């Protein structure tokens, strides 16, 4: 594994400032694609922990992670999160990230709802997105997903739980929690599907999913993989819950390395 260096970026956008971090592979080769990470509904750059560095070391590719507007160290989101937030990320914010960091060819890697955002980015940039990787992503609003969110919402009522979230999001923690729970639990969002919003993906696609995921059954990776037709592949990780890159990082990295090697 090659050593890596990191750099922090502050990206000014009309909507507010975004925080990003880039892990540079050594040796750095300018024409290689960059892996861009899209975090989950409660996530941030810091909550990826050491996975971006591990991914950079294992693949020899630069890795970029950023806090979406309203999350982590990025600026607060102006108002309530709209129901179009998934496609908005691909159409409004991701292009600004690419321009600011000079990202041309890329591999989109999204965890949970970040997987849906990564799928949109792949669909919107068919020439530049070389591969799509989703992990624990949702393809539709499933009863199992909603029950998991209701359980988590109740757990966050316990003393100290919101404060734990505040370690990563500061005084935006309540907004972050509400943006997740109230959006997904709203009747207006119940008909959302990734197929309807994305249509299809024209690059190789790897959909990773734990068989014990509390926020979605194995129907999700199957439907996500189908977005790419015969270029899509669903891999079920036995014994994993919703965050395989934290629970079984070595296994996730092995699957990613094998996949990129086979398409590459």
Secondary structure, DSSP 8 states (H G I E B T S, - for coil): ---EEEEEEEE--TT--EEEEEEEESS--TTS-EEEEE--TT--TGGGTTHHHHHHHHH-S-EEEE--TTSTTS---SSS--TTHHHHIIIIIHHHHHHHHT--SEEEEEETHHHHHHHHHHHHTTTTEEEEEEES--SB--HHHHHHHHHHHHHTTSTTHHHHHHHHHGGGHHHHHHHHHHHHHSGGGTT-BHHHHH----SEEEEEEETT-TT--THHHHHHHHTTGGGEEEEEETT--S-HHHHSHHHHHHHHHHHHHHH-
